[in-house]
Amino acid sequence: IIAAYGVNRNAYFYDEDDLEPVVEKFDPSISESVYVQNLKERVATLKRVAIGQPAVDFTMNNIEGNPVTLSSLYGDYLLVDFWASWCGPCRRENPFVVEAYQKYNDKGFDILGVSLDSKKDKWVEAVEADNLTWHHVSDLKYWNNEASQLYGVKSIPSNVLLDPNGTIIAKNLRGEELQQKLAELLD
């Protein structure tokens, strides 16, 4: 049970290919423990949002309070970017995302920012301060953000890149990796 606890505490470090074999090797006597059950749920979530899978659709309100559905933005390559105003690594990543957006938006690239903020004023201030001129949504539920739950997001920044049909084609592209991938696709 201690091993299951340890793996559960650190599950966010692993993708489904690494995590599933570990979970399958736990002794059947602990299969009903909360830790093993959590790990099984994590594996199922990660499989549902693996590269090659269709994006899991969701609807969430934008800054103006209007609902935005993920699938309504299909048609371009779309980055679903999970971040928050209070997240230092996210804020340091934002200039790279802005640069990619400015370079590739006219070529068929768009972004949906999903904020894990709990305070609307801080969220709006960060969007403006960082010059994030794309679509933004949040339910202001902090780590209980419903979209982040659907995508198994346990640390931020985190992102998924969708093709124009809404299929996940890449995950967690950071820094120059995002522009390199977009150059492959759009240049």
Secondary structure, DSSP 8 states (H G I E B T S, - for coil): -HHHHHHHHTGGG--HHHHHHHHHTS-GGGTTSHHHHHHHHHHHHHHHTSTTSB----EEEBTTS-EEEGGGGTTSEEEEEEE-TT-HHHHHHHHHHHHHHHHHGGGTEEEEEEE--S-HHHHHHHHHHTT--SEEE--S-GGG-HHHHHTT--SSSEEEEE-TTSBEEEE---THHHHHHHHHHH-
